[in-house]
Amino acid sequence: MEQDTQSLNPWRRPEEFEAFVETGQDGFIFKHSTRCSISSFADAEVQSFVSAHPEVPVYQVLVVENRDTSRAVADGLQVTHASPQVILVRDGKAVWDTSHNGVTADALAQAWQNSPAG
């Protein structure tokens, strides 16, 4: 079955993250390692969330391939780096995050619902 990835947006440069924060947008940032089996599980969960909630912006940073962007996210949001990791951003600030086995479609749905936009 083909996954709907219309809301999963890749970031390759720190400037893409910086523009997102500066404009005060809301969405999830998914930091994914293509070299980690736990991250593969997390990727499937994020894809499941995206398919069920295509209206929610989800941005993906491949941490090995785009280290500068991954560092910019951690430093800019003051969230300790982990991978896999999902960070919910509201109005340019991190309001929720989880990592490793905590990355599930249900966890993302609950975080989005329980952290309404300002």
LOFIMI-817674 format. One record per atom (N, C-alpha, C, O): residue number from 1; residue in three letters; atom name; z, y, x. Coordinates in steps of 0.001 Angstrom, whole numbers, plus 500000, padded with zeros to 6 digits. Each point is the difference from the previous one (the first is absolute). Example, Ala and Ser with C-alpha at 12.3 -4.5 7.8 and 13.67 -1.06 7.14 Angstrom:
BEGIN
1	ALA	N	507800	494310	513190
1	ALA	CA	500000	501190	499110
1	ALA	C	500000	501200	500900
1	ALA	O	500665	499981	501036
2	SER	N	498615	501069	498614
2	SER	CA	500060	501190	500820
2	SER	C	500730	501090	499230
2	SER	O	500169	501108	500509
REM end
This chain:
BEGIN
1	MET	N	500000	498820	500839
1	MET	CA	500000	501180	499161
1	MET	C	500000	501244	500884
1	MET	O	500815	500098	500917
2	GLU	N	498309	500828	498833
2	GLU	CA	499891	501201	500802
2	GLU	C	501076	501006	499591
2	GLU	O	500230	500233	498813
3	GLN	N	500420	500353	502180
3	GLN	CA	501056	500982	499752
3	GLN	C	499383	501379	499771
3	GLN	O	498993	500348	500616
4	ASP	N	501614	500427	498499
4	ASP	CA	499602	501385	499758
4	ASP	C	500716	500854	501037
4	ASP	O	501225	500112	499968
5	THR	N	498033	500485	500943
5	THR	CA	500620	500802	501045
5	THR	C	499646	501477	499869
5	THR	O	500029	500726	500994
6	GLN	N	499639	499732	497803
6	GLN	CA	499570	501375	499849
6	GLN	C	501087	501014	500341
6	GLN	O	499667	501139	500329
7	SER	N	501601	498510	499611
7	SER	CA	501066	500934	500328
7	SER	C	500553	499811	501406
7	SER	O	500887	500752	500405
8	LEU	N	498627	498280	500346
8	LEU	CA	500479	499753	501356
8	LEU	C	499109	500772	500971
8	LEU	O	498834	499663	500205
9	ASN	N	501749	501382	500388
9	ASN	CA	499236	500916	500835
9	ASN	C	500424	499867	501454
9	ASN	O	501172	500218	500306
10	PRO	N	497924	499433	500602
10	PRO	CA	500385	499862	501404
10	PRO	C	500143	501354	500690
10	PRO	O	499197	500910	499792
11	TRP	N	501835	499198	501025
11	TRP	CA	500169	501168	500875
11	TRP	C	499793	499541	501427
11	TRP	O	500612	499027	500440
12	ARG	N	498537	501660	500277
12	ARG	CA	499718	499660	501393
12	ARG	C	500459	501081	500975
12	ARG	O	500127	499747	501198
13	ARG	N	500119	501455	498287
13	ARG	CA	500373	501128	500862
13	ARG	C	501277	500658	499493
13	ARG	O	500224	500060	498791
14	PRO	N	500614	500434	502113
14	PRO	CA	501226	500692	499575
14	PRO	C	499722	501174	499062
14	PRO	O	500816	500310	499131
15	GLU	N	498040	500337	501043
15	GLU	CA	499669	501157	499165
15	GLU	C	499893	499637	498520
15	GLU	O	500269	500834	499135
16	GLU	N	499344	497943	500575
16	GLU	CA	499918	499566	498598
16	GLU	C	501397	499946	499382
16	GLU	O	500202	500445	498870
17	PHE	N	500750	499015	501868
17	PHE	CA	501391	499978	499540
17	PHE	C	500539	501421	499873
17	PHE	O	500626	500337	498995
18	GLU	N	499137	500498	502014
18	GLU	CA	500512	501365	499989
18	GLU	C	499477	500789	498807
18	GLU	O	500752	500761	499391
19	ALA	N	497988	499077	500267
19	ALA	CA	499423	500689	498839
19	ALA	C	500662	499533	498706
19	ALA	O	500254	500800	499100
20	PHE	N	500020	497903	500814
20	PHE	CA	500674	499428	498827
20	PHE	C	501377	500648	499821
20	PHE	O	500353	500405	498892
21	VAL	N	500415	499695	502175
21	VAL	CA	501350	500580	499922
21	VAL	C	499931	501493	499685
21	VAL	O	500750	500494	499158
22	GLU	N	498363	500215	501508
22	GLU	CA	499897	501450	499815
22	GLU	C	499638	500380	498578
22	GLU	O	500417	501056	499523
23	THR	N	498821	498113	499789
23	THR	CA	499603	500315	498623
23	THR	C	501013	499507	498977
23	THR	O	499814	500200	498799
24	GLY	N	501273	499150	501669
24	GLY	CA	501065	499574	499096
24	GLY	C	499600	498914	499024
24	GLY	O	500513	499948	498882
25	GLN	N	498580	499186	501527
25	GLN	CA	499552	498933	499114
25	GLN	C	501039	498889	499883
25	GLN	O	500930	499908	500801
26	ASP	N	498887	499252	498182
26	ASP	CA	500844	498827	499791
26	ASP	C	499184	498749	500286
26	ASP	O	498791	499971	499769
27	GLY	N	501875	498994	500737
27	GLY	CA	499333	498724	500207
27	GLY	C	500784	499125	500957
27	GLY	O	501013	500407	500568
28	PHE	N	498487	498383	499591
28	PHE	CA	500592	499037	500930
28	PHE	C	499209	499996	501300
28	PHE	O	498781	500167	500006
29	ILE	N	501935	499639	501090
29	ILE	CA	499379	499756	501297
29	ILE	C	500373	498580	500397
29	ILE	O	501177	499648	500078
30	PHE	N	497803	499548	500170
30	PHE	CA	500197	498608	500402
30	PHE	C	499621	499857	501466
30	PHE	O	498833	500138	500365
31	LYS	N	502168	499583	500477
31	LYS	CA	499779	499768	501428
31	LYS	C	499862	498499	500206
31	LYS	O	500941	499236	499786
32	HIS	N	497865	500359	500636
32	HIS	CA	499623	498588	500040
32	HIS	C	499596	499583	501407
32	HIS	O	499239	500700	500668
33	SER	N	501269	498166	499774
33	SER	CA	499591	499425	501277
33	SER	C	499062	498828	499746
33	SER	O	500345	499060	499283
34	THR	N	498478	501003	501305
34	THR	CA	499032	498917	499852
34	THR	C	500361	498797	500865
34	THR	O	499304	498985	499970
35	ARG	N	501779	501122	500802
35	ARG	CA	500422	498908	500895
35	ARG	C	501271	499289	499544
35	ARG	O	500565	499215	500762
36	CYS	N	499894	501036	498025
36	CYS	CA	501301	499490	499561
36	CYS	C	499860	499238	498678
36	CYS	O	499404	500500	499047
37	SER	N	501147	498294	500909
37	SER	CA	499891	499201	498778
37	SER	C	500800	500608	498848
37	SER	O	499572	499917	498848
38	ILE	N	501569	500686	501438
38	ILE	CA	500772	500658	498937
38	ILE	C	499193	501167	499437
38	ILE	O	500013	500247	498794
39	SER	N	499296	500458	502075
39	SER	CA	499174	501115	499552
39	SER	C	498832	499517	499137
39	SER	O	499568	500713	499093
40	SER	N	499923	498098	501176
40	SER	CA	498939	499438	499151
40	SER	C	500516	499756	498591
40	SER	O	499298	500268	499025
41	PHE	N	501928	499225	500861
41	PHE	CA	500631	499816	498691
41	PHE	C	500170	501356	499315
41	PHE	O	499693	500150	498817
42	ALA	N	500796	500830	501935
42	ALA	CA	500210	501340	499440
42	ALA	C	498674	500598	499534
42	ALA	O	499948	500651	498957
43	ASP	N	498979	499132	501812
43	ASP	CA	498688	500503	499620
43	ASP	C	499570	499427	498651
43	ASP	O	499475	500727	499156
44	ALA	N	500744	497992	500640
44	ALA	CA	499656	499377	498712
44	ALA	C	500811	500620	498866
44	ALA	O	499481	500204	498903
45	GLU	N	501783	500094	501357
45	GLU	CA	500850	500624	498978
45	GLU	C	499540	501427	499689
45	GLU	O	499969	500404	498837
46	VAL	N	499679	500351	502192
46	VAL	CA	499504	501362	499791
46	VAL	C	498687	499963	499234
46	VAL	O	499785	500808	499097
47	GLN	N	499338	498265	501256
47	GLN	CA	498730	499862	499272
47	GLN	C	500249	499658	498527
47	GLN	O	499297	500491	499117
48	SER	N	501695	498673	500626
48	SER	CA	500356	499656	498625
48	SER	C	500493	501236	499250
48	SER	O	499639	500213	498842
49	PHE	N	501182	500595	501812
49	PHE	CA	500486	501242	499386
49	PHE	C	498827	500934	499702
49	PHE	O	499920	500571	498912
50	VAL	N	499181	499583	502041
50	VAL	CA	498843	500885	499830
50	VAL	C	499144	499541	498819
50	VAL	O	499530	500820	499212
51	SER	N	500275	497883	500671
51	SER	CA	499202	499471	498887
51	SER	C	500649	500290	498650
51	SER	O	499314	500298	499023
52	ALA	N	502010	499612	500934
52	ALA	CA	500717	500232	498745
52	ALA	C	500210	501491	499705
52	ALA	O	500203	500385	498849
53	HIS	N	499747	500446	502192
53	HIS	CA	500274	501440	499853
53	HIS	C	498950	500821	500748
53	HIS	O	500336	500700	500955
54	PRO	N	498405	499227	498628
54	PRO	CA	498943	500699	500749
54	PRO	C	500142	501518	499994
54	PRO	O	499354	500689	500790
55	GLU	N	501488	499831	498325
55	GLU	CA	500195	501451	499930
55	GLU	C	500950	500519	501085
55	GLU	O	500085	501208	500218
56	VAL	N	500621	497901	500455
56	VAL	CA	500989	500403	501008
56	VAL	C	499333	500039	501372
56	VAL	O	499440	498996	500440
57	PRO	N	500611	502142	500238
57	PRO	CA	499412	500070	501340
57	PRO	C	500787	499149	501000
57	PRO	O	501224	500095	500081
58	VAL	N	498066	499080	500670
58	VAL	CA	500591	499192	501060
58	VAL	C	499151	500200	501245
58	VAL	O	498789	499783	499979
59	TYR	N	501853	500630	501100
59	TYR	CA	499325	500267	501266
59	TYR	C	500417	498933	501002
59	TYR	O	501174	499637	500075
60	GLN	N	497872	499868	500686
60	GLN	CA	500278	498925	500949
60	GLN	C	499796	500492	501426
60	GLN	O	499000	500640	500324
61	VAL	N	501991	499037	500528
61	VAL	CA	499898	500264	501429
61	VAL	C	500078	498655	500712
61	VAL	O	500993	499284	499872
62	LEU	N	497974	500376	500871
62	LEU	CA	500022	498798	500821
62	LEU	C	500710	500374	501301
62	LEU	O	499463	500744	500820
63	VAL	N	501752	498727	499357
63	VAL	CA	500882	500495	501055
63	VAL	C	499514	499675	501409
63	VAL	O	500256	500778	500920
64	VAL	N	499061	498114	499280
64	VAL	CA	499510	499653	501334
64	VAL	C	498763	500839	500332
64	VAL	O	499896	500569	501087
65	GLU	N	499189	499499	497982
65	GLU	CA	498741	500705	500218
65	GLU	C	500160	501522	499974
65	GLU	O	499213	500715	500620
66	ASN	N	501794	499779	498671
66	ASN	CA	500183	501450	499820
66	ASN	C	501434	500410	500332
66	ASN	O	500719	500542	499160
67	ARG	N	499676	499189	502068
67	ARG	CA	501387	500277	500431
67	ARG	C	500401	501463	499837
67	ARG	O	501125	500288	499591
68	ASP	N	497965	500644	500724
68	ASP	CA	500331	501417	499889
68	ASP	C	500320	500380	498552
68	ASP	O	500921	500775	499743
69	THR	N	498322	498680	499332
69	THR	CA	500245	500286	498584
69	THR	C	501312	499373	499558
69	THR	O	500769	500623	499267
70	SER	N	499493	498159	501167
70	SER	CA	501252	499329	499673
70	SER	C	501198	500803	500506
70	SER	O	500993	500159	499290
71	ARG	N	498908	500344	501938
71	ARG	CA	501085	500826	500564
71	ARG	C	500150	501309	499225
71	ARG	O	501116	500460	499756
72	ALA	N	497765	500129	499863
72	ALA	CA	500053	501262	499248
72	ALA	C	500720	499815	498672
72	ALA	O	500760	500870	499576
73	VAL	N	499004	497998	499768
73	VAL	CA	500684	499708	498731
73	VAL	C	501502	499872	500231
73	VAL	O	500793	500623	499294
74	ALA	N	499597	498575	501689
74	ALA	CA	501433	499800	500286
74	ALA	C	500673	501314	500363
74	ALA	O	501066	500319	499475
75	ASP	N	498320	500440	501419
75	ASP	CA	500598	501263	500443
75	ASP	C	499987	501049	498890
75	ASP	O	500995	500689	499776
76	GLY	N	497877	499426	499536
76	GLY	CA	499850	501036	498980
76	GLY	C	500906	499806	498799
76	GLY	O	500454	500973	499398
77	LEU	N	499811	497781	500251
77	LEU	CA	500852	499714	498836
77	LEU	C	501427	499652	500402
77	LEU	O	500861	499813	499141
78	GLN	N	499392	500100	502164
78	GLN	CA	501312	499640	500532
78	GLN	C	500486	498668	499427
78	GLN	O	501143	499859	499567
79	VAL	N	497934	499168	500451
79	VAL	CA	500290	498637	499567
79	VAL	C	499782	499094	501204
79	VAL	O	498919	499994	500590
80	THR	N	502096	499249	499771
80	THR	CA	499888	499097	501138
80	THR	C	498829	499042	499793
80	THR	O	499850	499405	498932
81	HIS	N	499327	500455	502098
81	HIS	CA	498817	499145	499906
81	HIS	C	500386	498535	499782
81	HIS	O	500929	499484	500621
82	ALA	N	498339	499871	498490
82	ALA	CA	500051	498553	499815
82	ALA	C	498587	499573	499607
82	ALA	O	499175	500822	499601
83	SER	N	500570	497904	500519
83	SER	CA	498704	499482	499572
83	SER	C	500165	498523	499660
83	SER	O	500459	499199	500815
84	PRO	N	499153	500468	497959
84	PRO	CA	499434	500850	498965
84	PRO	C	501059	500913	499396
84	PRO	O	501195	499704	500020
85	GLN	N	498337	501396	499453
85	GLN	CA	500897	500986	499395
85	GLN	C	499240	500765	498923
85	GLN	O	498811	500285	500143
86	VAL	N	501892	500040	498783
86	VAL	CA	499448	500857	498963
86	VAL	C	500957	501161	499797
86	VAL	O	501210	499810	499876
87	ILE	N	498235	501393	500091
87	ILE	CA	500779	501223	499818
87	ILE	C	499448	500714	498771
87	ILE	O	498792	500211	499890
88	LEU	N	502085	500158	499195
88	LEU	CA	499604	500801	498847
88	LEU	C	500251	501467	500333
88	LEU	O	501103	500384	500388
89	VAL	N	497864	500418	499455
89	VAL	CA	500076	501429	500292
89	VAL	C	499819	500767	498702
89	VAL	O	499061	499767	499238
90	ARG	N	501867	501156	500533
90	ARG	CA	499920	500923	498851
90	ARG	C	500119	501416	500552
90	ARG	O	500927	500304	500750
91	ASP	N	498136	500554	498879
91	ASP	CA	500014	501397	500449
91	ASP	C	500138	500116	501510
91	ASP	O	500705	500879	500497
92	GLY	N	498623	498234	500236
92	GLY	CA	499982	500074	501451
92	GLY	C	501222	499452	500702
92	GLY	O	500136	500162	501213
93	LYS	N	500767	499186	498046
93	LYS	CA	501222	499455	500601
93	LYS	C	500161	498525	499650
93	LYS	O	499668	499569	498895
94	ALA	N	500849	499664	502065
94	ALA	CA	500290	498593	499740
94	ALA	C	501198	499904	499064
94	ALA	O	501054	500576	500270
95	VAL	N	498780	498693	498628
95	VAL	CA	501098	499833	499037
95	VAL	C	500440	498550	499881
95	VAL	O	501025	499709	499384
96	TRP	N	498196	499369	501208
96	TRP	CA	500316	498572	499910
96	TRP	C	499172	499286	501051
96	TRP	O	498867	500390	500281
97	ASP	N	501705	498561	500298
97	ASP	CA	499209	499160	500888
97	ASP	C	500575	498596	500018
97	ASP	O	501166	499778	499672
98	THR	N	497995	499292	500715
98	THR	CA	500397	498610	500158
98	THR	C	499114	499383	501071
98	THR	O	498944	500534	500339
99	SER	N	501501	498346	500181
99	SER	CA	499203	499352	501033
99	SER	C	500118	498486	499902
99	SER	O	500821	499460	499259
100	HIS	N	498330	499881	501513
100	HIS	CA	499975	498556	500133
100	HIS	C	499959	499307	498626
100	HIS	O	499110	500287	499200
101	ASN	N	501822	498821	500522
101	ASN	CA	499959	499240	498747
101	ASN	C	500346	500830	498767
101	ASN	O	499870	499522	498873
102	GLY	N	500566	501711	501335
102	GLY	CA	500265	500897	498876
102	GLY	C	498742	500603	499411
102	GLY	O	500050	500630	498943
103	VAL	N	498819	499184	501727
103	VAL	CA	498729	500543	499521
103	VAL	C	499426	499037	498966
103	VAL	O	499361	499003	500338
104	THR	N	500883	501322	498392
104	THR	CA	499462	499198	498898
104	THR	C	499390	500936	498961
104	THR	O	500363	501173	499908
105	ALA	N	498711	498289	499319
105	ALA	CA	499378	500790	498938
105	ALA	C	501053	500510	499027
105	ALA	O	499926	501143	499550
106	ASP	N	501052	498022	500121
106	ASP	CA	501063	500413	499074
106	ASP	C	500843	501125	500583
106	ASP	O	500351	500940	499287
107	ALA	N	499979	498978	502003
107	ALA	CA	500808	501046	500639
107	ALA	C	499261	501336	499971
107	ALA	O	500604	501039	499734
108	LEU	N	498095	498936	500536
108	LEU	CA	499220	501239	499963
108	LEU	C	499954	500567	498589
108	LEU	O	500162	501205	499812
109	ALA	N	499620	497946	499201
109	ALA	CA	499947	500463	498607
109	ALA	C	501324	500631	499583
109	ALA	O	500015	501045	499350
110	GLN	N	501090	498326	501020
110	GLN	CA	501309	500549	499651
110	GLN	C	500253	501321	500719
110	GLN	O	500522	500940	499399
111	ALA	N	499119	499142	501868
111	ALA	CA	500200	501242	500750
111	ALA	C	499186	501134	499386
111	ALA	O	500502	501114	499848
112	TRP	N	498249	498609	499800
112	TRP	CA	499139	501032	499405
112	TRP	C	500582	500478	498672
112	TRP	O	500028	501198	499719
113	GLN	N	500431	497863	499476
113	GLN	CA	500549	500336	498684
113	GLN	C	501337	500732	500121
113	GLN	O	500269	500925	499234
114	ASN	N	500569	498668	501723
114	ASN	CA	501340	500564	500117
114	ASN	C	500092	501248	500836
114	ASN	O	501074	500592	500105
115	SER	N	497826	499825	500495
115	SER	CA	499971	501225	500822
115	SER	C	498910	500911	499453
115	SER	O	498944	500158	500612
116	PRO	N	501323	500443	498227
116	PRO	CA	498956	500804	499359
116	PRO	C	499625	501218	500844
116	PRO	O	500797	500506	500791
117	ALA	N	497980	499938	499016
117	ALA	CA	499520	501178	500713
117	ALA	C	500832	501213	499623
117	ALA	O	500470	500130	498870
118	GLY	N	499701	500758	502107
118	GLY	CA	500792	501213	499794
118	GLY	C	499250	500964	499200
118	GLY	O	500500	501089	499717
REM end
